[in-house]
Amino acid sequence: MHRRTLLRVAIGVCALPAVSFAQSPRASARLGVIAEAYFTGWFEDFYVKAAQTGLARSLLDRELAGLSPDPRVSVLDARQPEFARPVGDYIKGVTGEGRIVAGRNRRALPAFATIEQTYGVPRDILLGVWAMESGFGAQQGDMDVIRSLATLAAAGRRRDWAEGELIAALNIIAAGHIPRAQLKGSWAGAMGQTQMLPSTYISLAVDGDGDGKRDIWNSAPDALASAAHLLAQGGWRRGEGWAREVVLPAGFDYGLSEGPQQTPGWWLAKGARRADRGSWSSADSQALCTLLLPSGAAGPAFLALPNHFAVRKYNNSLAYALGVGLLADRFAGGGGLVTPWPQETPLSLGDRMAAQAALIKQGYNPGPADGVVGLGTRQALRAWQKAHGLPADGYLSPAVISRLKG
Ligand code: CA
């Protein structure tokens, strides 16, 4: 799965003077293979930069010899699905009963007691992350992280990011955390049971089982403690929940979604009640909540607590963070949602871009018409819906698109 992790801490790459080929150690010769000119050209520059960050040339020569771009990475990086998967379909896909059982079976893992005490992140959230990232460690990705990141860096679209991660990956090898042969991950460089990027590993991975190593590939306690550390650094608040499903009264102003951050009491005064009729804990009742309508006014509504946004530091996707939280609720013994996901129609890239273009043409600001429906597009859509007397839920549906185009 393509994921966008926020904690892409760019390390080690600073602005460097241009290095002429006369000064260069003819690094391309070190590749030891005949590569395409663009790759060799990138490698010449990168080798010099990497050496200037303090990485030993002996290490670079050893680990980068024979490096070539991985065509599978290029294909996956260029992939842009024609249809966006509706959030309800996605959530149903990631919260299947088999996964709920598998998560519940892992709640008694002894390491959780210490991890919860140290970082304040409950085991069910960590189980949710573990499930979403690697199916509890079963699908970590078996691609060579160095080669994947080199391919992305040479391609150039995200060069600074990929070079920073590549230098971090080389530092992981240099520090002896794991040998190159075991430095495996996804095509985008996410590694181990909790799919951390190399820079995140360096700054946040911890030794959860006390053997002196930070082995997020082979040690579940290490991977889970590292994920808890990341979430704690991302603002996880001990003792608070992540979100509660709510039901909204007739005539509710859907334009409040993704808007004000207010306490559950403020929302209750607007008519937003907990869907399970439970009461808010004293900690949660003090927290500022944001209303989320992931599939519009027809679908389930959530009051998201600050911890929802801490999960989005792991992966800045509403659907991902919802998946983690809903899994956690089920692992803890909770039931499913009260309001079912509505029937949703997958929208084509062309339709999404046309909707954004129509908003721009009518004076709204959805951001670039790139087909990516993010917060900017939803806010522009809410303003357009409001101006047209429609429920302002910011949800792009086929009906809204045809009206926008008309
Ligand atoms: Ca360890």
Boltz pocket constraint, residues with backbone or C-beta under 6 A from the ligand:
constraints:
  - pocket:
      binder: B
      contacts: [[A, 206], [A, 207], [A, 208], [A, 209], [A, 210], [A, 211], [A, 212], [A, 213], [A, 214], [A, 215], [A, 219], [A, 222]]
      max_distance: 6.0
